[in-house]
Amino acid sequence: MTDDTAGALRSSSTPTSKLGGVDNVGFRLARYFTGRDALVLALIAILGFLAVYPLTMLFYGSLHSTPPGMAGEFNLDGYRSIMTASNVIVLLNTIGISLGKTVPSLLMAVFLAWIIARTDTPYRDKLEVLITLPFFVPPILTAMAWGMLGNPQVGLLNQVWKWATGSTVSPINVYSYGGVIWHQVQYSTPFLFLFIVDIFRAMDPALEESSRMCGASRWRTFRNITLMLMLPALTNSFILSFIRGIENFESPLFFGTPAKITVITTEIYNSINHRATPDYQYATALSFAIMALMFLLVIWQWYVLRGRTFSTVTGKGYAPNVMKLGPWKWVTFGFCVLFFFITVILPIGQLAIGSFFKFFGFYSRDMFTFEHYTAVFSNSEIWRGFWNTMILGLAGATATMFLGSIVAYVSIRTRWRGRRLIDALAWLPWMMPGMVLGIGFLWAFAMLPGPIPIYGTIWALMLAYMALGTPVSVRVMSSAYAQLSYDLEECSRVHGATFFQTLWRILIALAWPSFAVGWVLAFFGIMRELSASILLYSVGSEVLSVVLLRLWSNGQAEQVSVIGLFMMLLVIVFRWAQLRFIKSRISTL
């Protein structure tokens, strides 16, 4: 109902309003309830179902003594069971590994962002694309590739080292603490780079020039001016990376489990999948421990940034300052190429080599074969997983971006009642790791009434992916909307356009580059998601990440190489198409 309709109802004196209590209630609701209220309530209901409901059911499950859907009693046994010495080690492992990968990732991301945004390094635009590419590659693929590259017995890198040096000792062992951290650093660095590089570009170089004119050295200027002005971005990046390290599942599963290194996510996974009787109460209680840790991190960030201002962009125009590196520009160029070679070329090369040999680790001429390609293309389960992934990726990314666009509009472009609650609900899943959200939805779907059969269907995965992707879509569209003038929207509404027509034809049409970027991020987020998928899938709704994990667990590394190679090619094609599309559209503006 529109505001005009509500106004007409308020001014009406028709006698039907006096016919009875029901009619009076209807007219009173019409007086105070408008179309915008309906939209706000609908958004609160949708976001509440995606975030609050699974979180509530997670708490319910931590107090319930039996698995979802079974009769039981309420007690605190789950919380008592996590208070053990072994779980202290698990917690220390989780924090230590996450911190161990966040610090070098952040330092490397800052250095790469400085190279791309502030130096005259050759081919910076192309290097930026290469640096960000590992972010779009599913971690399960690179984990499997490095499991074949750095295997201490038959890993390709160790074999090359032994052949070249005559040594009998393998210098690389990915099944260790170092292996877990090393794998996480590879895709954490481009993730942080995406956050930091634009901060370097937006910063007024006059601030640094003033420091230099006052006699400060380059290092002191960088430390006291540049880094301090970037403190909000750096703390945000640090916390986001630290949270992603805590919620990481692939690296500890592939490299930590063989070395008996357990973190919180693998402990939750093992308590449900690798015990004779799944201990859901223990798993959900441990999940709440993660949530408490996330909350403490957010409080710490608020404390660090409290009472400080970090204005770096003003109304005064400026030109970006590019530092002349002289001969050193080729050193920075080589560093960027080396990063791309290690994080992309090596894993893709391993998958390509592994797909053509009968047994992984035996690379002789008589072992060359195409039988793994035949096995993959004739496997109906793999094709089912591929089509499920494509359907969920295309539909899930589109639905997530539409939801994020509407939420961002209400939060940024309006002063409606409830907008702050909507923004908070949209942000809440960011604090919930995929494994935790998966358990929450496991309880939530199992406890739905019978007429709503979501549990065990592909819709369960769709809703989980939307919940995980909504914070990113909202942040992307919020930044885009903040740059648009309110006059455009008002002009559209004056000419009779509805709310959704204005949103689609004006705001999203003008913010389409951000919408496209958010869609791609959501799509690849679905492709790379494993921790929630492994808990919510059922027979018939498997996605490729689950199929890959199952093949790897069964020792079929060669078929994994074939699938991984095609997934890598798919990532490259999608990334190329996205950049080509955006570039062509920008050139027509």
Legacy VTK file of the C-alpha trace (Angstrom):
# vtk DataFile Version 3.0
C-alpha trace
ASCII
DATASET POLYDATA
POINTS 589 float
0.000 0.000 0.000
1.385 3.380 -1.005
1.566 6.534 1.087
-1.144 8.177 -1.105
-3.509 5.285 -0.482
-2.891 5.460 3.244
-3.569 9.205 3.166
-6.831 8.670 1.329
-7.914 6.147 3.927
-7.072 8.529 6.754
-9.185 11.319 5.246
-12.124 9.041 4.438
-15.265 9.320 6.593
-17.134 6.391 5.087
-19.559 4.815 7.556
-18.143 1.344 6.935
-15.485 2.165 9.520
-18.203 1.951 12.147
-19.709 -1.354 11.109
-17.769 -3.447 13.576
-14.581 -4.143 15.480
-12.930 -5.946 12.553
-13.439 -3.027 10.186
-12.217 -0.564 12.798
-9.035 -2.595 13.268
-8.520 -2.693 9.509
-8.839 1.050 9.147
-6.523 1.692 12.082
-3.907 -0.572 10.513
-4.352 1.176 7.164
-3.794 4.475 8.902
-0.394 3.533 10.258
0.739 0.696 7.949
2.155 1.755 4.561
3.878 0.065 1.648
7.298 0.984 2.997
6.396 -0.662 6.317
5.466 -3.830 4.446
8.834 -3.790 2.655
10.737 -3.208 5.900
8.906 -6.035 7.654
9.484 -8.337 4.685
13.227 -7.594 4.739
13.384 -8.132 8.493
11.572 -11.459 8.084
13.872 -12.636 5.257
17.089 -11.561 6.975
15.835 -12.916 10.279
15.249 -16.303 8.661
18.728 -16.248 7.073
20.625 -15.086 10.178
18.695 -14.955 13.444
16.725 -18.182 13.021
19.768 -20.454 12.449
21.631 -18.668 15.255
18.679 -19.216 17.600
18.444 -22.873 16.604
22.187 -23.199 17.106
21.724 -22.096 20.699
18.769 -24.471 21.002
20.903 -27.335 19.694
23.716 -26.578 22.140
21.265 -27.223 24.989
19.459 -30.211 23.461
20.757 -33.674 24.248
19.774 -35.436 21.014
20.229 -34.839 17.259
17.768 -32.645 15.315
14.241 -34.020 15.098
14.582 -36.454 18.032
13.060 -36.197 21.482
15.480 -35.326 24.238
16.120 -33.112 27.228
17.743 -29.738 27.812
21.019 -29.585 29.728
24.480 -28.034 29.717
26.365 -31.220 28.827
27.519 -29.761 25.499
29.230 -26.824 27.183
30.728 -29.078 29.861
32.129 -31.403 27.198
34.037 -28.616 25.426
35.835 -27.608 28.641
38.717 -30.044 28.168
42.494 -29.782 27.909
42.391 -31.134 24.358
40.057 -28.343 23.283
42.448 -25.787 24.754
45.019 -27.163 22.322
42.422 -26.984 19.525
41.701 -23.331 20.381
45.405 -22.454 20.522
45.946 -24.200 17.183
43.076 -22.220 15.654
44.253 -18.849 16.947
47.912 -19.545 16.248
47.352 -20.691 12.659
44.963 -17.824 11.929
47.392 -15.267 13.370
50.312 -16.972 11.639
48.681 -16.574 8.227
47.101 -13.130 8.802
50.299 -11.218 9.591
52.323 -12.280 6.507
49.224 -12.038 4.310
48.555 -8.477 5.432
52.180 -7.418 4.986
52.336 -8.949 1.525
48.974 -7.441 0.528
50.093 -3.964 1.630
53.322 -4.345 -0.338
51.519 -5.557 -3.488
48.905 -2.791 -3.185
51.669 -0.193 -2.837
53.380 -1.567 -5.957
50.186 -1.426 -8.021
48.805 1.903 -6.756
51.864 4.008 -5.930
54.798 2.967 -8.148
55.717 3.048 -11.832
56.046 -0.736 -12.041
55.398 -1.834 -15.664
52.072 -3.424 -16.668
50.396 -2.626 -13.360
46.865 -3.058 -14.752
47.649 -6.578 -15.946
49.526 -7.437 -12.758
46.506 -6.394 -10.701
44.363 -8.947 -12.536
46.964 -11.676 -11.995
47.346 -10.872 -8.295
43.595 -11.090 -7.638
43.028 -14.286 -9.639
43.852 -16.708 -6.752
40.952 -15.220 -4.761
38.492 -16.605 -7.319
39.956 -20.116 -7.323
38.161 -22.515 -4.913
40.565 -23.305 -2.025
39.708 -27.002 -2.255
41.388 -27.105 -5.681
44.616 -25.455 -4.599
44.612 -27.583 -1.438
44.446 -30.754 -3.513
47.052 -29.418 -5.945
49.480 -28.561 -3.151
48.756 -31.917 -1.558
50.238 -33.398 -4.731
53.010 -30.814 -5.108
54.287 -30.905 -1.525
53.709 -34.532 -0.563
56.918 -35.572 1.278
57.037 -38.965 -0.458
55.875 -38.452 -4.056
55.250 -34.693 -4.344
56.364 -33.232 -7.670
58.420 -30.424 -6.088
60.253 -32.882 -3.845
60.924 -35.202 -6.794
62.345 -32.318 -8.835
64.528 -31.293 -5.887
65.872 -34.824 -5.434
66.546 -35.162 -9.159
68.329 -31.815 -9.345
70.445 -32.149 -6.188
70.805 -35.917 -5.739
69.474 -35.536 -2.192
67.323 -38.173 -0.540
65.640 -35.715 1.815
62.327 -34.043 0.929
62.571 -30.317 1.748
58.793 -29.697 1.553
56.116 -31.270 3.734
52.704 -29.633 3.382
51.248 -31.902 6.060
52.360 -29.663 8.906
51.606 -26.364 10.628
53.653 -24.636 7.963
51.635 -26.318 5.215
48.323 -25.190 6.719
49.549 -21.598 7.059
51.216 -21.592 3.639
48.036 -22.632 1.849
45.920 -20.047 3.662
48.388 -17.258 2.867
48.044 -17.921 -0.868
44.390 -16.915 -1.128
44.259 -14.631 1.930
46.756 -12.238 0.329
44.647 -11.430 -2.778
41.571 -11.151 -0.560
43.286 -8.456 1.524
44.787 -6.859 -1.585
41.270 -6.208 -2.928
40.480 -4.223 0.235
43.715 -2.272 0.447
44.648 -1.284 -3.115
41.800 1.221 -3.514
42.687 2.811 -0.172
46.139 3.623 -1.563
44.544 5.108 -4.667
42.078 7.269 -2.716
44.635 8.741 -0.309
45.739 12.318 -0.973
49.524 12.193 -1.585
49.841 15.802 -0.369
49.707 14.481 3.189
52.795 12.379 2.593
54.505 15.171 0.657
54.019 17.510 3.632
55.731 14.964 5.862
58.647 14.694 3.448
58.977 18.492 3.262
59.225 18.591 7.056
62.282 16.350 6.892
60.796 12.909 7.526
62.353 9.979 5.703
60.338 7.815 3.322
60.141 5.009 5.888
59.062 7.362 8.689
56.443 8.947 6.403
55.135 5.540 5.443
55.040 4.390 9.073
53.638 7.533 10.727
51.435 8.979 7.969
50.429 6.363 5.398
49.889 3.437 7.755
48.164 5.578 10.389
45.724 6.994 7.835
45.072 3.455 6.641
44.439 2.189 10.175
40.675 1.620 9.695
41.275 -0.315 6.480
44.149 -2.251 8.025
42.244 -3.183 11.181
39.206 -4.148 9.116
41.391 -6.234 6.837
43.222 -7.800 9.769
39.993 -8.775 11.517
38.356 -10.069 8.340
41.420 -12.133 7.535
41.689 -13.382 11.108
38.012 -14.380 11.084
38.442 -16.163 7.756
41.428 -17.969 9.245
39.401 -19.135 12.233
36.554 -20.340 10.011
38.855 -21.933 7.430
38.123 -25.572 6.787
39.929 -26.748 3.649
43.523 -26.105 4.730
43.281 -27.783 8.162
41.286 -30.664 6.676
43.774 -31.459 3.901
47.078 -30.577 5.557
46.300 -30.618 9.283
44.362 -33.869 9.623
47.185 -36.156 8.331
49.566 -34.402 10.767
47.029 -34.721 13.634
46.607 -30.936 13.799
43.048 -30.122 14.825
41.356 -26.732 14.716
37.825 -25.724 15.687
36.273 -26.290 12.263
37.754 -29.756 11.792
36.824 -30.637 15.385
33.198 -29.693 14.651
33.284 -31.653 11.396
34.793 -34.735 13.047
32.297 -34.687 15.920
29.442 -34.989 13.408
30.921 -37.081 10.585
33.679 -39.192 12.140
32.094 -40.528 15.293
29.996 -43.661 15.678
27.212 -41.467 17.068
27.257 -37.845 15.851
27.553 -35.503 18.836
25.455 -32.536 17.707
25.240 -30.987 21.154
29.013 -30.882 21.466
29.385 -29.500 17.932
26.861 -26.717 18.470
28.346 -25.725 21.821
31.769 -25.517 20.191
30.236 -23.406 17.422
29.027 -20.924 20.018
32.582 -20.657 21.289
33.598 -19.472 17.812
30.810 -16.885 17.815
32.027 -15.547 21.171
35.550 -15.222 19.782
34.246 -13.335 16.731
32.301 -10.953 18.953
35.404 -10.189 21.017
37.286 -9.351 17.841
34.628 -6.849 16.784
34.706 -5.203 20.235
38.479 -4.955 19.989
38.187 -3.209 16.608
35.680 -0.692 17.997
38.064 0.014 20.888
41.044 0.590 18.565
39.162 3.008 16.298
37.154 4.796 18.986
37.478 8.583 18.937
39.789 8.747 15.926
39.292 10.395 12.550
40.931 9.237 9.354
39.876 11.691 6.639
42.042 11.273 3.558
39.722 12.422 0.765
38.599 16.044 0.781
36.940 18.445 -1.627
40.327 19.642 -2.829
41.404 17.973 -6.058
44.651 16.030 -6.279
46.515 13.778 -8.657
47.802 10.361 -7.569
51.500 10.398 -6.805
53.456 7.621 -8.515
56.879 6.852 -7.131
59.693 6.429 -9.654
61.571 3.246 -8.787
64.182 3.338 -11.534
65.762 -0.096 -12.087
63.951 -1.414 -9.014
60.671 -1.341 -10.937
61.661 -4.613 -12.579
62.266 -6.134 -9.143
58.724 -5.230 -8.065
57.447 -6.507 -11.406
59.245 -9.805 -10.837
57.834 -10.074 -7.303
54.266 -9.762 -8.633
54.936 -12.334 -11.356
56.500 -14.692 -8.815
53.414 -14.419 -6.595
51.191 -15.300 -9.562
53.452 -18.203 -10.560
53.397 -19.749 -7.088
49.690 -19.267 -6.383
48.242 -20.064 -9.834
50.697 -21.567 -12.327
52.097 -24.224 -9.994
48.685 -25.571 -8.862
47.258 -25.524 -12.398
50.406 -27.197 -13.715
50.164 -29.936 -11.108
46.521 -30.597 -11.928
47.327 -30.722 -15.631
50.225 -33.154 -15.125
48.327 -35.322 -12.646
45.361 -35.709 -14.990
47.446 -37.434 -17.681
49.209 -40.126 -15.629
47.774 -43.394 -14.396
48.951 -42.960 -10.807
49.720 -39.795 -8.908
53.464 -39.467 -8.253
54.581 -41.801 -11.047
55.417 -39.585 -14.030
56.976 -41.976 -16.522
56.187 -42.393 -20.221
54.479 -45.764 -19.803
52.080 -44.248 -17.231
50.651 -41.661 -19.658
46.900 -42.120 -20.142
43.574 -40.451 -20.963
41.497 -42.883 -18.916
40.839 -40.369 -16.111
39.150 -37.994 -18.552
36.960 -40.851 -19.775
36.079 -41.817 -16.202
35.167 -38.247 -15.270
33.011 -37.541 -18.323
31.120 -40.819 -17.858
30.495 -40.306 -14.121
26.868 -39.252 -13.564
27.566 -38.113 -9.989
30.190 -35.634 -11.195
27.826 -34.229 -13.828
25.060 -33.947 -11.241
27.414 -32.058 -8.936
28.446 -29.778 -11.796
24.872 -28.879 -12.746
23.869 -28.401 -9.104
26.825 -26.043 -8.665
25.958 -24.058 -11.808
22.272 -23.775 -10.867
23.069 -22.736 -7.308
25.793 -20.361 -8.491
23.691 -18.571 -11.101
20.434 -18.476 -9.142
22.065 -17.955 -5.748
24.320 -15.107 -6.891
21.407 -13.359 -8.614
19.068 -13.714 -5.625
21.816 -12.627 -3.227
22.582 -9.493 -5.226
18.920 -8.523 -5.544
18.443 -8.949 -1.811
21.661 -7.037 -1.110
20.606 -4.236 -3.476
17.291 -3.738 -1.695
18.845 -3.941 1.776
21.582 -1.469 0.793
18.972 0.903 -0.636
16.914 0.905 2.557
20.013 1.280 4.735
21.790 3.983 2.711
19.155 5.863 0.703
16.269 6.127 3.173
15.477 7.270 6.692
12.850 4.598 7.217
12.121 3.131 10.609
13.894 -0.201 11.020
16.726 0.489 8.565
19.412 0.100 11.243
17.973 -3.239 12.297
17.962 -4.362 8.661
21.600 -3.357 8.237
22.583 -5.206 11.438
20.742 -8.359 10.364
22.446 -8.274 6.960
25.857 -7.956 8.626
25.301 -10.722 11.214
26.190 -13.734 8.968
29.670 -12.249 8.471
30.414 -13.282 12.064
29.176 -16.822 11.424
31.705 -19.166 9.765
30.322 -21.475 7.106
30.673 -24.483 9.383
28.778 -22.730 12.201
26.067 -21.464 9.878
25.762 -24.941 8.383
25.076 -26.482 11.793
22.616 -23.697 12.586
20.717 -24.340 9.357
20.908 -28.095 9.986
18.913 -27.585 13.173
16.746 -24.867 11.627
15.614 -26.924 8.626
15.094 -30.082 10.666
12.820 -28.202 13.080
10.611 -26.632 10.406
7.033 -27.952 10.276
6.277 -30.828 7.919
4.672 -28.798 5.102
7.999 -26.955 4.557
10.368 -29.670 3.248
13.675 -27.794 2.982
15.879 -30.214 4.898
17.820 -32.483 2.553
16.996 -30.530 -0.612
18.972 -28.211 -2.861
17.031 -25.301 -1.327
18.889 -25.840 1.940
22.164 -25.097 0.150
20.638 -22.127 -1.670
19.511 -20.455 1.562
22.858 -21.096 3.251
24.740 -19.581 0.309
22.449 -16.541 0.331
23.078 -16.043 4.046
26.854 -16.252 3.577
26.833 -13.953 0.542
24.438 -11.256 1.759
26.993 -9.266 3.842
29.284 -8.936 0.819
26.462 -7.959 -1.556
25.165 -5.319 0.874
28.605 -3.780 1.388
29.303 -3.690 -2.357
25.979 -2.037 -3.216
26.110 0.329 -0.231
29.390 1.764 -1.497
27.916 2.166 -4.986
24.697 3.845 -3.789
26.594 6.290 -1.598
28.134 7.846 -4.731
24.785 8.548 -6.475
22.902 11.827 -6.126
19.452 11.734 -4.536
18.150 13.961 -7.372
18.198 11.008 -9.778
15.912 8.985 -7.570
13.561 11.878 -6.849
13.241 12.688 -10.562
12.269 9.097 -11.298
9.605 9.037 -8.584
8.188 12.424 -9.710
7.646 10.959 -13.179
5.563 8.127 -11.742
8.074 5.283 -11.376
7.463 2.798 -8.601
9.995 1.901 -5.933
11.198 -1.216 -7.772
11.262 0.545 -11.163
13.447 3.281 -9.689
15.682 0.727 -8.002
16.167 -1.349 -11.173
16.156 1.282 -13.944
17.983 4.094 -12.146
20.046 2.980 -9.158
21.142 -0.507 -10.217
21.518 0.650 -13.830
23.964 3.346 -12.697
25.668 1.091 -10.148
25.888 -1.877 -12.517
29.729 -2.202 -12.317
29.434 -2.737 -8.561
26.441 -5.036 -9.100
28.493 -7.074 -11.595
31.471 -7.263 -9.236
29.223 -8.316 -6.361
27.539 -10.940 -8.552
30.885 -12.447 -9.509
32.020 -12.466 -5.871
28.769 -14.180 -4.852
29.043 -16.710 -7.689
32.606 -17.695 -6.860
31.739 -17.675 -3.163
29.197 -20.399 -3.924
31.645 -22.331 -6.093
34.308 -22.327 -3.382
32.062 -23.018 -0.374
32.694 -26.384 1.272
32.206 -26.100 5.039
28.449 -25.416 4.909
27.930 -27.666 1.872
29.448 -30.706 3.555
26.862 -30.488 6.352
23.743 -29.618 4.337
23.995 -31.708 1.183
22.117 -34.963 0.660
22.023 -37.592 -2.063
21.062 -35.799 -5.257
22.023 -32.310 -4.082
25.803 -32.700 -4.057
27.861 -29.792 -5.347
31.272 -30.064 -6.994
33.216 -29.224 -3.839
31.563 -32.135 -2.019
32.162 -34.485 -4.966
35.819 -33.450 -5.065
36.261 -34.094 -1.344
34.648 -37.522 -1.686
36.911 -38.500 -4.612
40.003 -37.283 -2.762
39.035 -39.237 0.356
38.662 -42.360 -1.803
42.183 -41.946 -3.169
41.157 -40.865 -6.672
43.560 -37.941 -6.939
43.859 -38.393 -10.702
40.134 -37.809 -11.321
40.301 -34.890 -8.907
43.005 -33.407 -11.148
40.734 -33.627 -14.191
37.805 -31.945 -12.431
40.060 -29.383 -10.808
41.647 -28.509 -14.143
38.263 -27.797 -15.720
37.154 -25.794 -12.680
40.333 -23.719 -12.950
39.607 -23.078 -16.626
36.044 -22.117 -15.741
37.343 -19.611 -13.180
39.715 -18.069 -15.721
36.992 -17.810 -18.398
34.502 -16.224 -15.983
37.095 -13.770 -14.707
38.142 -12.836 -18.252
34.517 -12.373 -19.338
33.808 -10.191 -16.305
36.781 -7.907 -16.909
36.081 -7.735 -20.645
32.435 -6.874 -20.039
33.202 -4.146 -17.501
35.922 -2.660 -19.682
33.650 -2.547 -22.730
30.825 -0.919 -20.786
33.110 1.690 -19.215
34.466 2.620 -22.652
30.921 3.383 -23.867
30.123 5.784 -21.008
LINES 1 590
589 0 1 2 3 4 5 6 7 8 9 10 11 12 13 14 15 16 17 18 19 20 21 22 23 24 25 26 27 28 29 30 31 32 33 34 35 36 37 38 39 40 41 42 43 44 45 46 47 48 49 50 51 52 53 54 55 56 57 58 59 60 61 62 63 64 65 66 67 68 69 70 71 72 73 74 75 76 77 78 79 80 81 82 83 84 85 86 87 88 89 90 91 92 93 94 95 96 97 98 99 100 101 102 103 104 105 106 107 108 109 110 111 112 113 114 115 116 117 118 119 120 121 122 123 124 125 126 127 128 129 130 131 132 133 134 135 136 137 138 139 140 141 142 143 144 145 146 147 148 149 150 151 152 153 154 155 156 157 158 159 160 161 162 163 164 165 166 167 168 169 170 171 172 173 174 175 176 177 178 179 180 181 182 183 184 185 186 187 188 189 190 191 192 193 194 195 196 197 198 199 200 201 202 203 204 205 206 207 208 209 210 211 212 213 214 215 216 217 218 219 220 221 222 223 224 225 226 227 228 229 230 231 232 233 234 235 236 237 238 239 240 241 242 243 244 245 246 247 248 249 250 251 252 253 254 255 256 257 258 259 260 261 262 263 264 265 266 267 268 269 270 271 272 273 274 275 276 277 278 279 280 281 282 283 284 285 286 287 288 289 290 291 292 293 294 295 296 297 298 299 300 301 302 303 304 305 306 307 308 309 310 311 312 313 314 315 316 317 318 319 320 321 322 323 324 325 326 327 328 329 330 331 332 333 334 335 336 337 338 339 340 341 342 343 344 345 346 347 348 349 350 351 352 353 354 355 356 357 358 359 360 361 362 363 364 365 366 367 368 369 370 371 372 373 374 375 376 377 378 379 380 381 382 383 384 385 386 387 388 389 390 391 392 393 394 395 396 397 398 399 400 401 402 403 404 405 406 407 408 409 410 411 412 413 414 415 416 417 418 419 420 421 422 423 424 425 426 427 428 429 430 431 432 433 434 435 436 437 438 439 440 441 442 443 444 445 446 447 448 449 450 451 452 453 454 455 456 457 458 459 460 461 462 463 464 465 466 467 468 469 470 471 472 473 474 475 476 477 478 479 480 481 482 483 484 485 486 487 488 489 490 491 492 493 494 495 496 497 498 499 500 501 502 503 504 505 506 507 508 509 510 511 512 513 514 515 516 517 518 519 520 521 522 523 524 525 526 527 528 529 530 531 532 533 534 535 536 537 538 539 540 541 542 543 544 545 546 547 548 549 550 551 552 553 554 555 556 557 558 559 560 561 562 563 564 565 566 567 568 569 570 571 572 573 574 575 576 577 578 579 580 581 582 583 584 585 586 587 588
